[in-house]
Amino acid sequence: MMPPLNPRPRHVVSPFAGAELCPLFGFALPLGVTGSYFDEDRWPFDAVIGLPAYLRPNQRALDFTPIANREWRLTAKEYIAALMAPRHNAVRDLAHAERTVQALSTCHGKLSELIRWFKWLTDQGITDLDEVTSYHCTAYVDFRGERLGDDGEVVADSPSTRAVAMGAVIGLAQYRELFTGQRLRDNLRPFNGASAAGGSGRTAELAGANKVQPLASHVQQPLLAAVLYMIQTLAPHILREADSKRERQAADRSLTATTHPGHEAFLRKLERRVESGEPLELMTQVGAKEARARGLREEHDPLAAVSLSALARECGTKQFRGVWLPELRPDLERALALVGACAPYGRHAAQVERADGQGHAAWTEPLFSVELKFLVGYLATACGLALAALVGMRHCELGELVVGCRQPPQEIAPGLFRYRLTGKLIKGQPLGGVRDEWVVTREVYEAIEVAEQLLGPDAAPGTSLFHPVFCDTTYQNFRAWVNGPAGSGWDWPPFRSRR
């Protein structure tokens, strides 16, 4: 029998065995908190001081458990540990090892690709990494990079995805001398030594061009028009309704469900509404449907869609009881006939100039709570897009902006002000980033002010302004809303995809 091409000594202990990870990676923890150890199969880093704010919850941990083969799992753990601790004695002398510390987000992405690579190998019947050949390496990259149509033909090919897949394979070859478990055979040279960028076509794709192309004017101009219209025209009204909702919810939390305010209390509230012409409150369509399904309302009941619970809360009790309805029905139906019913927010909408400059219109129709919630979310998105478009901040830099990041305006000439924001540079910096400042336009400064107000009066200095998952999907949702029926009332020009 021929000896194996890649002999491995038995019972070799990993150079990282027993290591506490946070000291190994240079991460700081709060006093009294103990971090994960190398021998564990899941490495959570939630408690680490200075993690970038943009990291999603799943990116704050490295989970190796999806790798079913325990020897491959050890290989993956040693590889990721080496990327995050390049100065370790067992790593620094490796000829092809990375010399700079790889960020947690980078290692999370590399681990995700390793999991895909190992699953694909398992599906091919591979049980030992020294069985992997050049064919397997190339076939996996083709599998990841190509998208097939219904007829089996290639309909799309992604050089970026190919580069990521190649990086996973090449990484295991670069670090194979380190691995104490299974590893690629010594004579395997994936992709004939080509780099991930060059071999995937990614270098050619970017040749002679910026990695991120300037946004086309036919996309940027309508985008900025919608964003700035929301911040400069609609924001004061949205913020006012958001404050009203916040106050109402706080008042509702103080109510009890046991008090009966009495018939007279309901009559006084109804009379006050009739005198002022204030409509009763509608339930949402979903709420009305659920009430009918539970037998609380008849479909053709005039009060079928009226929120009696809202009226009860006005009278000081948390819930309207069905036994009160027969006595109150005549007065409720009379009030409904006189003043009608509508959603609770934006009832007295002020007139604003339309986005196209052609006259004025009410800034909104009456809104239910969930509609106001979405509108607040779109305003927050508009604030983030204003910064991304006008300042050019990276995603990670946006995530580091906090309440209090606006510096007092500096008057550098009569009537001429300089506006500054403080934040952090993250990319290419040590964990925790480094403090930096941006000089911005007045529009950006106002966008930050609106973003702070959206968090409410109780938001403490240092609270993050933008959600860590602010991303391409957020932009797409905002664009769909602007171009859809809900956003059409302001008559702003529709904007298109970035492509």
URRARA-V463744 format. One line per field, one symbol per residue. ss: DSSP state (H for helix, E for strand, C for the rest). psi: psi as a letter, one per 20 degrees, with the letter a starting at -180 (. if undefined). burial: # if it has 9 or more other C-alpha atoms within 8 Angstrom, else .. A space follows every 10 residues. Layout:
# URRARA-V463744
ss->???
psi->???
burial->???
This chain:
# URRARA-V463744
ss->CCCCCCCCCC CCCCCCCCCE HHHHHCCEEC CCCCCCECCC CEEECCCEEC CCCCCCHHHH EEECCCCCCH HHHHHHHHHH HHHHCCCCCC CCCCCCCCCC CCCHHHHHHH HHHHHHHHHH HHHCCCCCHH HCCHHHHHHH HHHHHEEECC CCCEEEECHH HHHHHHHHHH HHHHCCCCCC CCCCCCCCCH HHHCCHHHHH CHHHHHCCCC CCCCCCHHHH HHHHHHHHHH HHHHHHHHHH HHHHHHHHHH HHHCCCCCCC CCHHHHHHHH HHHHHHCCCE EECCHHHHHH HHHCCCCCCC CCCCCECHHH HHHHCCCCCC CHHHHHHHHH HHHHHHHHHC EECCECCCCC EEECCCCCCE EECCCCECHH HHHHHHHHHH HHHHHHHHHH CCCCHHHHCC CECCCECCCE EEECCEEEEE EEEEECCCCC CCCEEEEEEE CHHHHHHHHH HHHHCCCCCC CCCECCCCCC CHHHHHHHHH HHHCHHHHHH CCCCCCCCC
psi->pqqqhmqpqq kppqiipipp gghgikqqqq pipparqhiq ipnqkhippj qqhiprgiij qooihiohoh hhggggghgg hhhimijqhi hhiphjqqiq ppqghghggh ghhgggghgg gghjjpiphj iprhghgghg ggghhqpqah jiqpiqpohg hgggghhggh ghhhjhhhpi cqrqqhjpnp kkjqrggghi jhghhipjqq goqqpqhigg ghghggghgg ghghghgghg hggggghghg hhhiqrjipo iqghgggggg hhgghikpqr pqqrhgghgh hhhjjhqqhj phjhjpnhhg hhhhjjqhqp phiigghigg hghggghgia qrqhqkhlpq pqpqhjjmaq qphrrqqrgh hhghggghgg ghghhgghhh hkqrghhgii prpjipqpqo oiqojoqppq qqbqpgpjrr piaqqrqppr rhggghghgg hghhirijpq pipphppiko ahhggggggh ggiahhiiii lqpqqrqi.
burial->.......... ........## ##.#..###. ....####.. .####..##. .####...## ####..#... .######### ######.... ##.#..#... #..##.##.# #.###.#### ##...#..## ##.#.###.# ##.#####.. ...#....## ########## ######.### #####..#.# #....##### ###..#.... ........## .######### #.###..##. ###.#..... .#..#..... #...###.## #.##....## ####...#.. ##....#... ...####.#. ###.####.# .......#.. ###.##..## #######.#. .####....# ###..####. .#..##.### ########.. #...###### ###.###... #.....#### ######..#. ####..#..# ...####### #####...#. ...###.#.# ...##..##. ###...##.# ##..#....
